[in-house]
């Protein structure tokens, strides 16, 4: 029998962490742009093979919004710069008490801890939805992903250039439940403010263009 290490109880949200919101089908284009912008090496590490544009398009089309969970971090221009996919796994005899985690971060947004933050967010959500076992399949050369897994206390088994990480999660509690609700509401509010600011900027640019093109002599 495999023994799974336990995930420590999640701490309260830390001020300064990036707003992470749940993505739905309306964000499919943003997800596609984010993944297509990944370089060859990053695609290889994320998917475990040399994913071409068509592979990525099929992956995005196959996302099971409403069943799995997809989380994202947006910059101030509402560009998706990091995303995570929590895919539920149906295991014979156990149902769907397991999930697999995958993450990608845009090259220009590295070094800010976004991968770790997305992992923490996914773990809290998984706990709150009855997931007991979290898996990560990664290439053994994917050092950042393995570092996140080991930091969480996951068991890492390496074989033939690939690594399988598994982690046992504790059940949901008051802190995890309320913490996730607060994080999601804060992220949605942040996204709304960014969207409003983008709308204001577009309106201002239109106004400036109209003033510049306006014929002289009109008061």
PyMOL commands that set and color helices and strands:
alter all, ss='L'
color gray80, all
select helices_A, chain A and resi 25-36+40-47+53-61+107-109+114-128+143-151+174-213
alter helices_A, ss='H'
color red, helices_A
select strands_A, chain A and resi 21-23+69-74+80-91+95-105+133-139+155-159+162-168
alter strands_A, ss='S'
color yellow, strands_A
deselect
rebuild
show_as cartoon
